[in-house]
């Protein structure tokens, strides 16, 4: 998703072009890069809690990223160039919904503070083919789902309004990308031309 920056004769991301840092939740707040689960352990008469990294949780986060990759790849591979291309922007919101409580852990100088959270953001970074890929994953408590969907609806509606207001720049970018991509035969090269 890219738009031509005609003043610099280069490309800029759609996020920068639309100023998403001002309204999209991915651009706001803290983003976790680590996670853990807590398990209880009875020690004498008291119950102790300890942090664990369960394989099933790692697998769940990995599967969210795999699913995102699958749908992005399917989108590019199914592309058929028409006479005049329309705007076709897809957004992916990987989402993990937990049934129990979600806690935000903040490390201090001497201890860790745990605070209840209804919605956290997690960034999973992996290296694929020598290139770092980042996935932003929303993690929410089950009871927060309707509020989360309101956030996504608001962001998508604003994005659509901004795209309509800047129709000419969007149309110019689409036409330029399509002219370059139509000459290519390799799906990988076509995708490279289309991506930022």
Buried (B, 14 or more C-beta within 10 A) or exposed (E): BBBBBEEEEEBBEBBBBBEBEEBBBBEEEEBBEEBEEBEEEEEEEEEEEEEEEEEEBEEEBEEBBEEBBEEBEEBBEEBEEEEEBEEEEEEBBBBBBBEEEBBBBEEEEEEEEEEEBBBBBBEBEEEEEEEEEEBBBBBBBEEBBEEBEEBBEEBBEBBEEBBEEBEEBBBEBBEBBBEEBEEEEEEEEBBEBBEE
